[in-house]
């Protein structure tokens, strides 16, 4: 399942909603930063696993302790 990436500057109908965007800009940036950190962490873990002579056989699942968001 893939998430559809929406333009946060637009409302559900697709019209520009800069008031909502400006109010949510910090939250969106924090989510993007958390996504990037999780992606990079998974890459590092996979590198360490391969370097140690192992193979990853299951998916890595992470949970952000601050937000509770789960990354699969």
mmCIF file as Biopython writes it, N, C-alpha, C and O atoms, coordinates in Angstrom:
data_model
#
loop_
_atom_site.group_PDB
_atom_site.id
_atom_site.type_symbol
_atom_site.label_atom_id
_atom_site.label_alt_id
_atom_site.label_comp_id
_atom_site.label_asym_id
_atom_site.label_entity_id
_atom_site.label_seq_id
_atom_site.pdbx_PDB_ins_code
_atom_site.Cartn_x
_atom_site.Cartn_y
_atom_site.Cartn_z
_atom_site.occupancy
_atom_site.B_iso_or_equiv
_atom_site.auth_seq_id
_atom_site.auth_asym_id
_atom_site.pdbx_PDB_model_num
ATOM 1   N N  . UNK A ? 1  ? 0.839   -1.171  0.000  1.0 0.0 1  A 1 
ATOM 2   C CA . UNK A ? 1  ? 0.000   0.000   0.000  1.0 0.0 1  A 1 
ATOM 3   C C  . UNK A ? 1  ? 0.886   1.236   0.000  1.0 0.0 1  A 1 
ATOM 4   O O  . UNK A ? 1  ? 1.808   1.333   0.810  1.0 0.0 1  A 1 
ATOM 5   N N  . UNK A ? 2  ? 0.624   2.170   -0.884 1.0 0.0 2  A 1 
ATOM 6   C CA . UNK A ? 2  ? 1.405   3.394   -0.935 1.0 0.0 2  A 1 
ATOM 7   C C  . UNK A ? 2  ? 0.534   4.562   -0.525 1.0 0.0 2  A 1 
ATOM 8   O O  . UNK A ? 2  ? -0.646  4.631   -0.868 1.0 0.0 2  A 1 
ATOM 9   N N  . UNK A ? 3  ? 1.126   5.463   0.201  1.0 0.0 3  A 1 
ATOM 10  C CA . UNK A ? 3  ? 0.420   6.665   0.610  1.0 0.0 3  A 1 
ATOM 11  C C  . UNK A ? 3  ? 0.485   7.691   -0.507 1.0 0.0 3  A 1 
ATOM 12  O O  . UNK A ? 3  ? 1.524   7.864   -1.145 1.0 0.0 3  A 1 
ATOM 13  N N  . UNK A ? 4  ? -0.633  8.370   -0.742 1.0 0.0 4  A 1 
ATOM 14  C CA . UNK A ? 4  ? -0.659  9.422   -1.732 1.0 0.0 4  A 1 
ATOM 15  C C  . UNK A ? 4  ? -0.090  10.670  -1.089 1.0 0.0 4  A 1 
ATOM 16  O O  . UNK A ? 4  ? -0.544  11.093  -0.026 1.0 0.0 4  A 1 
ATOM 17  N N  . UNK A ? 5  ? 0.901   11.258  -1.730 1.0 0.0 5  A 1 
ATOM 18  C CA . UNK A ? 5  ? 1.520   12.459  -1.200 1.0 0.0 5  A 1 
ATOM 19  C C  . UNK A ? 5  ? 0.688   13.644  -1.651 1.0 0.0 5  A 1 
ATOM 20  O O  . UNK A ? 5  ? 0.570   13.921  -2.844 1.0 0.0 5  A 1 
ATOM 21  N N  . UNK A ? 6  ? 0.106   14.349  -0.667 1.0 0.0 6  A 1 
ATOM 22  C CA . UNK A ? 6  ? -0.718  15.510  -0.954 1.0 0.0 6  A 1 
ATOM 23  C C  . UNK A ? 6  ? 0.094   16.772  -0.768 1.0 0.0 6  A 1 
ATOM 24  O O  . UNK A ? 6  ? 1.036   16.811  0.023  1.0 0.0 6  A 1 
ATOM 25  N N  . UNK A ? 7  ? -0.278  17.793  -1.497 1.0 0.0 7  A 1 
ATOM 26  C CA . UNK A ? 7  ? 0.324   19.103  -1.313 1.0 0.0 7  A 1 
ATOM 27  C C  . UNK A ? 7  ? -0.318  19.709  -0.065 1.0 0.0 7  A 1 
ATOM 28  O O  . UNK A ? 7  ? -1.516  19.989  -0.070 1.0 0.0 7  A 1 
ATOM 29  N N  . UNK A ? 8  ? 0.461   19.919  1.011  1.0 0.0 8  A 1 
ATOM 30  C CA . UNK A ? 8  ? -0.128  20.407  2.265  1.0 0.0 8  A 1 
ATOM 31  C C  . UNK A ? 8  ? -0.647  21.831  2.173  1.0 0.0 8  A 1 
ATOM 32  O O  . UNK A ? 8  ? -1.311  22.304  3.095  1.0 0.0 8  A 1 
ATOM 33  N N  . UNK A ? 9  ? -0.356  22.529  1.068  1.0 0.0 9  A 1 
ATOM 34  C CA . UNK A ? 9  ? -0.854  23.892  0.908  1.0 0.0 9  A 1 
ATOM 35  C C  . UNK A ? 9  ? -2.263  23.916  0.361  1.0 0.0 9  A 1 
ATOM 36  O O  . UNK A ? 9  ? -2.854  24.988  0.234  1.0 0.0 9  A 1 
ATOM 37  N N  . UNK A ? 10 ? -2.824  22.746  0.030  1.0 0.0 10 A 1 
ATOM 38  C CA . UNK A ? 10 ? -4.152  22.695  -0.570 1.0 0.0 10 A 1 
ATOM 39  C C  . UNK A ? 10 ? -5.107  21.917  0.326  1.0 0.0 10 A 1 
ATOM 40  O O  . UNK A ? 10 ? -4.709  21.013  1.060  1.0 0.0 10 A 1 
ATOM 41  N N  . UNK A ? 11 ? -6.393  22.301  0.242  1.0 0.0 11 A 1 
ATOM 42  C CA . UNK A ? 11 ? -7.400  21.608  1.040  1.0 0.0 11 A 1 
ATOM 43  C C  . UNK A ? 11 ? -7.869  20.356  0.302  1.0 0.0 11 A 1 
ATOM 44  O O  . UNK A ? 11 ? -7.330  20.015  -0.751 1.0 0.0 11 A 1 
ATOM 45  N N  . UNK A ? 12 ? -8.863  19.678  0.850  1.0 0.0 12 A 1 
ATOM 46  C CA . UNK A ? 12 ? -9.323  18.407  0.289  1.0 0.0 12 A 1 
ATOM 47  C C  . UNK A ? 12 ? -9.840  18.554  -1.140 1.0 0.0 12 A 1 
ATOM 48  O O  . UNK A ? 12 ? -9.759  17.611  -1.929 1.0 0.0 12 A 1 
ATOM 49  N N  . UNK A ? 13 ? -10.368 19.725  -1.477 1.0 0.0 13 A 1 
ATOM 50  C CA . UNK A ? 13 ? -10.890 19.954  -2.830 1.0 0.0 13 A 1 
ATOM 51  C C  . UNK A ? 13 ? -9.800  20.358  -3.812 1.0 0.0 13 A 1 
ATOM 52  O O  . UNK A ? 13 ? -10.057 20.459  -5.012 1.0 0.0 13 A 1 
ATOM 53  N N  . UNK A ? 14 ? -8.572  20.595  -3.316 1.0 0.0 14 A 1 
ATOM 54  C CA . UNK A ? 14 ? -7.470  20.946  -4.183 1.0 0.0 14 A 1 
ATOM 55  C C  . UNK A ? 14 ? -7.214  22.444  -4.294 1.0 0.0 14 A 1 
ATOM 56  O O  . UNK A ? 14 ? -6.346  22.870  -5.055 1.0 0.0 14 A 1 
ATOM 57  N N  . UNK A ? 15 ? -7.964  23.247  -3.540 1.0 0.0 15 A 1 
ATOM 58  C CA . UNK A ? 15 ? -7.767  24.694  -3.580 1.0 0.0 15 A 1 
ATOM 59  C C  . UNK A ? 15 ? -6.693  25.112  -2.586 1.0 0.0 15 A 1 
ATOM 60  O O  . UNK A ? 15 ? -6.504  24.469  -1.553 1.0 0.0 15 A 1 
ATOM 61  N N  . UNK A ? 16 ? -5.996  26.188  -2.904 1.0 0.0 16 A 1 
ATOM 62  C CA . UNK A ? 16 ? -4.952  26.692  -2.013 1.0 0.0 16 A 1 
ATOM 63  C C  . UNK A ? 16 ? -5.558  27.104  -0.676 1.0 0.0 16 A 1 
ATOM 64  O O  . UNK A ? 16 ? -6.561  27.816  -0.628 1.0 0.0 16 A 1 
ATOM 65  N N  . UNK A ? 17 ? -4.941  26.652  0.399  1.0 0.0 17 A 1 
ATOM 66  C CA . UNK A ? 17 ? -5.380  26.979  1.759  1.0 0.0 17 A 1 
ATOM 67  C C  . UNK A ? 17 ? -4.135  27.325  2.562  1.0 0.0 17 A 1 
ATOM 68  O O  . UNK A ? 17 ? -3.678  26.535  3.388  1.0 0.0 17 A 1 
ATOM 69  N N  . UNK A ? 18 ? -3.592  28.510  2.316  1.0 0.0 18 A 1 
ATOM 70  C CA . UNK A ? 18 ? -2.322  28.891  2.928  1.0 0.0 18 A 1 
ATOM 71  C C  . UNK A ? 18 ? -2.433  29.095  4.429  1.0 0.0 18 A 1 
ATOM 72  O O  . UNK A ? 18 ? -1.440  28.936  5.139  1.0 0.0 18 A 1 
ATOM 73  N N  . UNK A ? 19 ? -3.608  29.442  4.935  1.0 0.0 19 A 1 
ATOM 74  C CA . UNK A ? 19 ? -3.770  29.598  6.380  1.0 0.0 19 A 1 
ATOM 75  C C  . UNK A ? 19 ? -3.537  28.261  7.075  1.0 0.0 19 A 1 
ATOM 76  O O  . UNK A ? 19 ? -2.802  28.189  8.060  1.0 0.0 19 A 1 
ATOM 77  N N  . UNK A ? 20 ? -4.155  27.215  6.568  1.0 0.0 20 A 1 
ATOM 78  C CA . UNK A ? 20 ? -3.968  25.881  7.150  1.0 0.0 20 A 1 
ATOM 79  C C  . UNK A ? 20 ? -2.531  25.425  6.958  1.0 0.0 20 A 1 
ATOM 80  O O  . UNK A ? 20 ? -1.938  24.837  7.863  1.0 0.0 20 A 1 
ATOM 81  N N  . UNK A ? 21 ? -1.969  25.691  5.792  1.0 0.0 21 A 1 
ATOM 82  C CA . UNK A ? 21 ? -0.593  25.284  5.516  1.0 0.0 21 A 1 
ATOM 83  C C  . UNK A ? 21 ? 0.368   25.948  6.491  1.0 0.0 21 A 1 
ATOM 84  O O  . UNK A ? 21 ? 1.229   25.281  7.066  1.0 0.0 21 A 1 
ATOM 85  N N  . UNK A ? 22 ? 0.229   27.250  6.680  1.0 0.0 22 A 1 
ATOM 86  C CA . UNK A ? 22 ? 1.121   27.964  7.603  1.0 0.0 22 A 1 
ATOM 87  C C  . UNK A ? 22 ? 0.966   27.456  9.027  1.0 0.0 22 A 1 
ATOM 88  O O  . UNK A ? 22 ? 1.938   27.430  9.783  1.0 0.0 22 A 1 
ATOM 89  N N  . UNK A ? 23 ? -0.240  27.054  9.401  1.0 0.0 23 A 1 
ATOM 90  C CA . UNK A ? 23 ? -0.467  26.514  10.737 1.0 0.0 23 A 1 
ATOM 91  C C  . UNK A ? 23 ? 0.121   25.130  10.922 1.0 0.0 23 A 1 
ATOM 92  O O  . UNK A ? 23 ? 0.504   24.756  12.030 1.0 0.0 23 A 1 
ATOM 93  N N  . UNK A ? 24 ? 0.193   24.373  9.846  1.0 0.0 24 A 1 
ATOM 94  C CA . UNK A ? 24 ? 0.661   22.985  9.932  1.0 0.0 24 A 1 
ATOM 95  C C  . UNK A ? 24 ? 2.091   22.807  9.442  1.0 0.0 24 A 1 
ATOM 96  O O  . UNK A ? 24 ? 2.625   21.700  9.509  1.0 0.0 24 A 1 
ATOM 97  N N  . UNK A ? 25 ? 2.720   23.864  8.955  1.0 0.0 25 A 1 
ATOM 98  C CA . UNK A ? 25 ? 4.044   23.767  8.342  1.0 0.0 25 A 1 
ATOM 99  C C  . UNK A ? 25 ? 5.064   23.101  9.271  1.0 0.0 25 A 1 
ATOM 100 O O  . UNK A ? 25 ? 5.836   22.251  8.828  1.0 0.0 25 A 1 
ATOM 101 N N  . UNK A ? 26 ? 5.073   23.473  10.541 1.0 0.0 26 A 1 
ATOM 102 C CA . UNK A ? 26 ? 6.036   22.903  11.487 1.0 0.0 26 A 1 
ATOM 103 C C  . UNK A ? 26 ? 5.787   21.405  11.681 1.0 0.0 26 A 1 
ATOM 104 O O  . UNK A ? 26 ? 6.730   20.616  11.733 1.0 0.0 26 A 1 
ATOM 105 N N  . UNK A ? 27 ? 4.527   21.025  11.788 1.0 0.0 27 A 1 
ATOM 106 C CA . UNK A ? 27 ? 4.173   19.615  11.984 1.0 0.0 27 A 1 
ATOM 107 C C  . UNK A ? 27 ? 4.602   18.798  10.770 1.0 0.0 27 A 1 
ATOM 108 O O  . UNK A ? 27 ? 5.167   17.714  10.916 1.0 0.0 27 A 1 
ATOM 109 N N  . UNK A ? 28 ? 4.337   19.313  9.582  1.0 0.0 28 A 1 
ATOM 110 C CA . UNK A ? 28 ? 4.708   18.616  8.354  1.0 0.0 28 A 1 
ATOM 111 C C  . UNK A ? 28 ? 6.221   18.462  8.284  1.0 0.0 28 A 1 
ATOM 112 O O  . UNK A ? 28 ? 6.719   17.398  7.916  1.0 0.0 28 A 1 
ATOM 113 N N  . UNK A ? 29 ? 6.952   19.510  8.631  1.0 0.0 29 A 1 
ATOM 114 C CA . UNK A ? 29 ? 8.421   19.457  8.599  1.0 0.0 29 A 1 
ATOM 115 C C  . UNK A ? 29 ? 8.931   18.420  9.595  1.0 0.0 29 A 1 
ATOM 116 O O  . UNK A ? 29 ? 9.846   17.661  9.276  1.0 0.0 29 A 1 
ATOM 117 N N  . UNK A ? 30 ? 8.350   18.376  10.808 1.0 0.0 30 A 1 
ATOM 118 C CA . UNK A ? 30 ? 8.771   17.396  11.813 1.0 0.0 30 A 1 
ATOM 119 C C  . UNK A ? 30 ? 8.497   15.976  11.344 1.0 0.0 30 A 1 
ATOM 120 O O  . UNK A ? 30 ? 9.315   15.084  11.568 1.0 0.0 30 A 1 
ATOM 121 N N  . UNK A ? 31 ? 7.347   15.751  10.691 1.0 0.0 31 A 1 
ATOM 122 C CA . UNK A ? 31 ? 7.040   14.424  10.170 1.0 0.0 31 A 1 
ATOM 123 C C  . UNK A ? 31 ? 8.023   14.029  9.078  1.0 0.0 31 A 1 
ATOM 124 O O  . UNK A ? 31 ? 8.472   12.884  9.025  1.0 0.0 31 A 1 
ATOM 125 N N  . UNK A ? 32 ? 8.357   14.975  8.207  1.0 0.0 32 A 1 
ATOM 126 C CA . UNK A ? 32 ? 9.330   14.698  7.149  1.0 0.0 32 A 1 
ATOM 127 C C  . UNK A ? 32 ? 10.690  14.350  7.747  1.0 0.0 32 A 1 
ATOM 128 O O  . UNK A ? 32 ? 11.359  13.430  7.277  1.0 0.0 32 A 1 
ATOM 129 N N  . UNK A ? 33 ? 11.099  15.081  8.780  1.0 0.0 33 A 1 
ATOM 130 C CA . UNK A ? 33 ? 12.379  14.805  9.441  1.0 0.0 33 A 1 
ATOM 131 C C  . UNK A ? 33 ? 12.373  13.420  10.085 1.0 0.0 33 A 1 
ATOM 132 O O  . UNK A ? 33 ? 13.361  12.690  10.000 1.0 0.0 33 A 1 
ATOM 133 N N  . UNK A ? 34 ? 11.258  13.056  10.730 1.0 0.0 34 A 1 
ATOM 134 C CA . UNK A ? 34 ? 11.157  11.739  11.364 1.0 0.0 34 A 1 
ATOM 135 C C  . UNK A ? 34 ? 11.195  10.637  10.309 1.0 0.0 34 A 1 
ATOM 136 O O  . UNK A ? 34 ? 11.838  9.607   10.511 1.0 0.0 34 A 1 
ATOM 137 N N  . UNK A ? 35 ? 10.509  10.849  9.183  1.0 0.0 35 A 1 
ATOM 138 C CA . UNK A ? 35 ? 10.533  9.870   8.096  1.0 0.0 35 A 1 
ATOM 139 C C  . UNK A ? 35 ? 11.961  9.674   7.593  1.0 0.0 35 A 1 
ATOM 140 O O  . UNK A ? 35 ? 12.394  8.544   7.367  1.0 0.0 35 A 1 
ATOM 141 N N  . UNK A ? 36 ? 12.680  10.764  7.420  1.0 0.0 36 A 1 
ATOM 142 C CA . UNK A ? 36 ? 14.061  10.692  6.930  1.0 0.0 36 A 1 
ATOM 143 C C  . UNK A ? 36 ? 14.952  9.954   7.922  1.0 0.0 36 A 1 
ATOM 144 O O  . UNK A ? 36 ? 15.767  9.124   7.521  1.0 0.0 36 A 1 
ATOM 145 N N  . UNK A ? 37 ? 14.806  10.251  9.225  1.0 0.0 37 A 1 
ATOM 146 C CA . UNK A ? 37 ? 15.618  9.579   10.241 1.0 0.0 37 A 1 
ATOM 147 C C  . UNK A ? 37 ? 15.337  8.084   10.244 1.0 0.0 37 A 1 
ATOM 148 O O  . UNK A ? 37 ? 16.269  7.285   10.335 1.0 0.0 37 A 1 
ATOM 149 N N  . UNK A ? 38 ? 14.075  7.693   10.147 1.0 0.0 38 A 1 
ATOM 150 C CA . UNK A ? 38 ? 13.717  6.271   10.144 1.0 0.0 38 A 1 
ATOM 151 C C  . UNK A ? 38 ? 14.291  5.580   8.912  1.0 0.0 38 A 1 
ATOM 152 O O  . UNK A ? 38 ? 14.820  4.474   9.020  1.0 0.0 38 A 1 
ATOM 153 N N  . UNK A ? 39 ? 14.196  6.213   7.740  1.0 0.0 39 A 1 
ATOM 154 C CA . UNK A ? 39 ? 14.720  5.639   6.510  1.0 0.0 39 A 1 
ATOM 155 C C  . UNK A ? 39 ? 16.236  5.445   6.606  1.0 0.0 39 A 1 
ATOM 156 O O  . UNK A ? 39 ? 16.760  4.398   6.228  1.0 0.0 39 A 1 
ATOM 157 N N  . UNK A ? 40 ? 16.927  6.455   7.111  1.0 0.0 40 A 1 
ATOM 158 C CA . UNK A ? 40 ? 18.382  6.364   7.249  1.0 0.0 40 A 1 
ATOM 159 C C  . UNK A ? 40 ? 18.779  5.307   8.280  1.0 0.0 40 A 1 
ATOM 160 O O  . UNK A ? 40 ? 19.761  4.591   8.083  1.0 0.0 40 A 1 
ATOM 161 N N  . UNK A ? 41 ? 18.031  5.202   9.368  1.0 0.0 41 A 1 
ATOM 162 C CA . UNK A ? 41 ? 18.322  4.205   10.392 1.0 0.0 41 A 1 
ATOM 163 C C  . UNK A ? 41 ? 18.191  2.793   9.828  1.0 0.0 41 A 1 
ATOM 164 O O  . UNK A ? 41 ? 19.039  1.940   10.089 1.0 0.0 41 A 1 
ATOM 165 N N  . UNK A ? 42 ? 17.146  2.545   9.064  1.0 0.0 42 A 1 
ATOM 166 C CA . UNK A ? 42 ? 16.961  1.225   8.461  1.0 0.0 42 A 1 
ATOM 167 C C  . UNK A ? 42 ? 18.136  0.912   7.532  1.0 0.0 42 A 1 
ATOM 168 O O  . UNK A ? 42 ? 18.616  -0.221  7.509  1.0 0.0 42 A 1 
ATOM 169 N N  . UNK A ? 43 ? 18.597  1.891   6.778  1.0 0.0 43 A 1 
ATOM 170 C CA . UNK A ? 43 ? 19.756  1.693   5.904  1.0 0.0 43 A 1 
ATOM 171 C C  . UNK A ? 43 ? 21.003  1.318   6.680  1.0 0.0 43 A 1 
ATOM 172 O O  . UNK A ? 43 ? 21.749  0.425   6.277  1.0 0.0 43 A 1 
ATOM 173 N N  . UNK A ? 44 ? 21.230  2.002   7.800  1.0 0.0 44 A 1 
ATOM 174 C CA . UNK A ? 44 ? 22.397  1.707   8.646  1.0 0.0 44 A 1 
ATOM 175 C C  . UNK A ? 44 ? 22.283  0.306   9.239  1.0 0.0 44 A 1 
ATOM 176 O O  . UNK A ? 44 ? 23.258  -0.445  9.261  1.0 0.0 44 A 1 
ATOM 177 N N  . UNK A ? 45 ? 21.099  -0.041  9.717  1.0 0.0 45 A 1 
ATOM 178 C CA . UNK A ? 45 ? 20.900  -1.378  10.291 1.0 0.0 45 A 1 
ATOM 179 C C  . UNK A ? 45 ? 21.161  -2.470  9.255  1.0 0.0 45 A 1 
ATOM 180 O O  . UNK A ? 45 ? 21.803  -3.476  9.554  1.0 0.0 45 A 1 
ATOM 181 N N  . UNK A ? 46 ? 20.660  -2.267  8.038  1.0 0.0 46 A 1 
ATOM 182 C CA . UNK A ? 46 ? 20.881  -3.255  6.978  1.0 0.0 46 A 1 
ATOM 183 C C  . UNK A ? 46 ? 22.362  -3.370  6.648  1.0 0.0 46 A 1 
ATOM 184 O O  . UNK A ? 46 ? 22.856  -4.470  6.401  1.0 0.0 46 A 1 
ATOM 185 N N  . UNK A ? 47 ? 23.072  -2.255  6.641  1.0 0.0 47 A 1 
ATOM 186 C CA . UNK A ? 47 ? 24.512  -2.278  6.380  1.0 0.0 47 A 1 
ATOM 187 C C  . UNK A ? 47 ? 25.235  -3.077  7.461  1.0 0.0 47 A 1 
ATOM 188 O O  . UNK A ? 47 ? 26.085  -3.912  7.151  1.0 0.0 47 A 1 
ATOM 189 N N  . UNK A ? 48 ? 24.904  -2.828  8.720  1.0 0.0 48 A 1 
ATOM 190 C CA . UNK A ? 48 ? 25.538  -3.536  9.839  1.0 0.0 48 A 1 
ATOM 191 C C  . UNK A ? 48 ? 25.240  -5.031  9.764  1.0 0.0 48 A 1 
ATOM 192 O O  . UNK A ? 48 ? 26.127  -5.853  9.999  1.0 0.0 48 A 1 
ATOM 193 N N  . UNK A ? 49 ? 24.009  -5.384  9.442  1.0 0.0 49 A 1 
ATOM 194 C CA . UNK A ? 49 ? 23.624  -6.790  9.336  1.0 0.0 49 A 1 
ATOM 195 C C  . UNK A ? 49 ? 24.451  -7.492  8.258  1.0 0.0 49 A 1 
ATOM 196 O O  . UNK A ? 49 ? 24.970  -8.586  8.480  1.0 0.0 49 A 1 
ATOM 197 N N  . UNK A ? 50 ? 24.568  -6.855  7.088  1.0 0.0 50 A 1 
ATOM 198 C CA . UNK A ? 50 ? 25.366  -7.446  5.993  1.0 0.0 50 A 1 
ATOM 199 C C  . UNK A ? 50 ? 26.841  -7.514  6.367  1.0 0.0 50 A 1 
ATOM 200 O O  . UNK A ? 50 ? 27.501  -8.518  6.102  1.0 0.0 50 A 1 
ATOM 201 N N  . UNK A ? 51 ? 27.366  -6.447  6.987  1.0 0.0 51 A 1 
ATOM 202 C CA . UNK A ? 51 ? 28.789  -6.410  7.356  1.0 0.0 51 A 1 
ATOM 203 C C  . UNK A ? 51 ? 29.123  -7.483  8.390  1.0 0.0 51 A 1 
ATOM 204 O O  . UNK A ? 51 ? 30.253  -7.971  8.429  1.0 0.0 51 A 1 
ATOM 205 N N  . UNK A ? 52 ? 28.157  -7.854  9.222  1.0 0.0 52 A 1 
ATOM 206 C CA . UNK A ? 52 ? 28.380  -8.875  10.239 1.0 0.0 52 A 1 
ATOM 207 C C  . UNK A ? 52 ? 28.200  -10.285 9.674  1.0 0.0 52 A 1 
ATOM 208 O O  . UNK A ? 52 ? 28.359  -11.273 10.392 1.0 0.0 52 A 1 
ATOM 209 N N  . UNK A ? 53 ? 27.869  -10.371 8.386  1.0 0.0 53 A 1 
ATOM 210 C CA . UNK A ? 53 ? 27.729  -11.683 7.757  1.0 0.0 53 A 1 
ATOM 211 C C  . UNK A ? 53 ? 26.355  -12.295 7.910  1.0 0.0 53 A 1 
ATOM 212 O O  . UNK A ? 53 ? 26.197  -13.508 7.773  1.0 0.0 53 A 1 
ATOM 213 N N  . UNK A ? 54 ? 25.366  -11.481 8.190  1.0 0.0 54 A 1 
ATOM 214 C CA . UNK A ? 54 ? 23.999  -11.973 8.343  1.0 0.0 54 A 1 
ATOM 215 C C  . UNK A ? 54 ? 23.130  -11.462 7.203  1.0 0.0 54 A 1 
ATOM 216 O O  . UNK A ? 54 ? 23.518  -10.579 6.439  1.0 0.0 54 A 1 
ATOM 217 N N  . UNK A ? 55 ? 21.943  -12.048 7.116  1.0 0.0 55 A 1 
ATOM 218 C CA . UNK A ? 55 ? 20.959  -11.643 6.114  1.0 0.0 55 A 1 
ATOM 219 C C  . UNK A ? 55 ? 19.669  -11.305 6.839  1.0 0.0 55 A 1 
ATOM 220 O O  . UNK A ? 55 ? 19.244  -12.041 7.730  1.0 0.0 55 A 1 
ATOM 221 N N  . UNK A ? 56 ? 19.054  -10.217 6.471  1.0 0.0 56 A 1 
ATOM 222 C CA . UNK A ? 56 ? 17.777  -9.815  7.060  1.0 0.0 56 A 1 
ATOM 223 C C  . UNK A ? 56 ? 16.672  -10.655 6.434  1.0 0.0 56 A 1 
ATOM 224 O O  . UNK A ? 56 ? 16.529  -10.668 5.211  1.0 0.0 56 A 1 
ATOM 225 N N  . UNK A ? 57 ? 15.888  -11.357 7.251  1.0 0.0 57 A 1 
ATOM 226 C CA . UNK A ? 57 ? 14.856  -12.249 6.720  1.0 0.0 57 A 1 
ATOM 227 C C  . UNK A ? 57 ? 13.440  -11.739 6.962  1.0 0.0 57 A 1 
ATOM 228 O O  . UNK A ? 57 ? 12.492  -12.250 6.365  1.0 0.0 57 A 1 
ATOM 229 N N  . UNK A ? 58 ? 13.287  -10.769 7.801  1.0 0.0 58 A 1 
ATOM 230 C CA . UNK A ? 58 ? 11.968  -10.188 8.090  1.0 0.0 58 A 1 
ATOM 231 C C  . UNK A ? 58 ? 12.056  -8.685  7.953  1.0 0.0 58 A 1 
ATOM 232 O O  . UNK A ? 58 ? 13.148  -8.123  7.867  1.0 0.0 58 A 1 
ATOM 233 N N  . UNK A ? 59 ? 10.919  -8.043  7.934  1.0 0.0 59 A 1 
ATOM 234 C CA . UNK A ? 59 ? 10.881  -6.582  7.854  1.0 0.0 59 A 1 
ATOM 235 C C  . UNK A ? 59 ? 11.327  -5.975  9.175  1.0 0.0 59 A 1 
ATOM 236 O O  . UNK A ? 59 ? 11.129  -6.553  10.243 1.0 0.0 59 A 1 
ATOM 237 N N  . UNK A ? 60 ? 11.927  -4.811  9.082  1.0 0.0 60 A 1 
ATOM 238 C CA . UNK A ? 60 ? 12.296  -4.046  10.272 1.0 0.0 60 A 1 
ATOM 239 C C  . UNK A ? 60 ? 11.112  -3.148  10.607 1.0 0.0 60 A 1 
ATOM 240 O O  . UNK A ? 60 ? 10.578  -2.459  9.737  1.0 0.0 60 A 1 
ATOM 241 N N  . UNK A ? 61 ? 10.708  -3.158  11.865 1.0 0.0 61 A 1 
ATOM 242 C CA . UNK A ? 61 ? 9.603   -2.308  12.318 1.0 0.0 61 A 1 
ATOM 243 C C  . UNK A ? 61 ? 10.127  -1.418  13.431 1.0 0.0 61 A 1 
ATOM 244 O O  . UNK A ? 61 ? 10.687  -1.902  14.414 1.0 0.0 61 A 1 
ATOM 245 N N  . UNK A ? 62 ? 9.942   -0.102  13.269 1.0 0.0 62 A 1 
ATOM 246 C CA . UNK A ? 62 ? 10.401  0.872   14.251 1.0 0.0 62 A 1 
ATOM 247 C C  . UNK A ? 62 ? 9.226   1.658   14.793 1.0 0.0 62 A 1 
ATOM 248 O O  . UNK A ? 62 ? 8.236   1.873   14.094 1.0 0.0 62 A 1 
ATOM 249 N N  . UNK A ? 63 ? 9.339   2.090   16.055 1.0 0.0 63 A 1 
ATOM 250 C CA . UNK A ? 63 ? 8.320   2.944   16.648 1.0 0.0 63 A 1 
ATOM 251 C C  . UNK A ? 63 ? 9.010   4.167   17.239 1.0 0.0 63 A 1 
ATOM 252 O O  . UNK A ? 63 ? 9.923   4.035   18.055 1.0 0.0 63 A 1 
ATOM 253 N N  . UNK A ? 64 ? 8.581   5.339   16.834 1.0 0.0 64 A 1 
ATOM 254 C CA . UNK A ? 64 ? 9.119   6.594   17.363 1.0 0.0 64 A 1 
ATOM 255 C C  . UNK A ? 64 ? 8.611   6.749   18.793 1.0 0.0 64 A 1 
ATOM 256 O O  . UNK A ? 64 ? 7.404   6.835   19.022 1.0 0.0 64 A 1 
ATOM 257 N N  . UNK A ? 65 ? 9.529   6.785   19.751 1.0 0.0 65 A 1 
ATOM 258 C CA . UNK A ? 65 ? 9.135   6.853   21.163 1.0 0.0 65 A 1 
ATOM 259 C C  . UNK A ? 65 ? 8.415   8.161   21.490 1.0 0.0 65 A 1 
ATOM 260 O O  . UNK A ? 65 ? 7.565   8.189   22.380 1.0 0.0 65 A 1 
ATOM 261 N N  . UNK A ? 66 ? 8.737   9.222   20.796 1.0 0.0 66 A 1 
ATOM 262 C CA . UNK A ? 66 ? 8.121   10.518  21.094 1.0 0.0 66 A 1 
ATOM 263 C C  . UNK A ? 66 ? 6.695   10.618  20.531 1.0 0.0 66 A 1 
ATOM 264 O O  . UNK A ? 66 ? 5.782   11.081  21.215 1.0 0.0 66 A 1 
ATOM 265 N N  . UNK A ? 67 ? 6.515   10.180  19.282 1.0 0.0 67 A 1 
ATOM 266 C CA . UNK A ? 67 ? 5.205   10.355  18.619 1.0 0.0 67 A 1 
ATOM 267 C C  . UNK A ? 67 ? 4.339   9.103   18.631 1.0 0.0 67 A 1 
ATOM 268 O O  . UNK A ? 67 ? 3.120   9.181   18.480 1.0 0.0 67 A 1 
ATOM 269 N N  . UNK A ? 68 ? 4.983   7.934   18.815 1.0 0.0 68 A 1 
ATOM 270 C CA . UNK A ? 68 ? 4.244   6.681   18.768 1.0 0.0 68 A 1 
ATOM 271 C C  . UNK A ? 68 ? 4.025   6.162   17.357 1.0 0.0 68 A 1 
ATOM 272 O O  . UNK A ? 68 ? 3.421   5.104   17.178 1.0 0.0 68 A 1 
ATOM 273 N N  . UNK A ? 69 ? 4.505   6.890   16.345 1.0 0.0 69 A 1 
ATOM 274 C CA . UNK A ? 69 ? 4.326   6.480   14.958 1.0 0.0 69 A 1 
ATOM 275 C C  . UNK A ? 69 ? 5.162   5.236   14.677 1.0 0.0 69 A 1 
ATOM 276 O O  . UNK A ? 69 ? 6.314   5.137   15.101 1.0 0.0 69 A 1 
ATOM 277 N N  . UNK A ? 70 ? 4.565   4.292   13.958 1.0 0.0 70 A 1 
ATOM 278 C CA . UNK A ? 70 ? 5.224   3.030   13.634 1.0 0.0 70 A 1 
ATOM 279 C C  . UNK A ? 70 ? 5.650   3.077   12.172 1.0 0.0 70 A 1 
ATOM 280 O O  . UNK A ? 70 ? 4.872   3.449   11.293 1.0 0.0 70 A 1 
ATOM 281 N N  . UNK A ? 71 ? 6.898   2.691   11.930 1.0 0.0 71 A 1 
ATOM 282 C CA . UNK A ? 71 ? 7.456   2.618   10.581 1.0 0.0 71 A 1 
ATOM 283 C C  . UNK A ? 71 ? 7.653   1.157   10.242 1.0 0.0 71 A 1 
ATOM 284 O O  . UNK A ? 71 ? 8.283   0.415   10.996 1.0 0.0 71 A 1 
ATOM 285 N N  . UNK A ? 72 ? 7.112   0.743   9.106  1.0 0.0 72 A 1 
ATOM 286 C CA . UNK A ? 72 ? 7.235   -0.643  8.652  1.0 0.0 72 A 1 
ATOM 287 C C  . UNK A ? 72 ? 7.936   -0.677  7.331  1.0 0.0 72 A 1 
ATOM 288 O O  . UNK A ? 72 ? 8.143   -1.752  6.769  1.0 0.0 72 A 1 
#
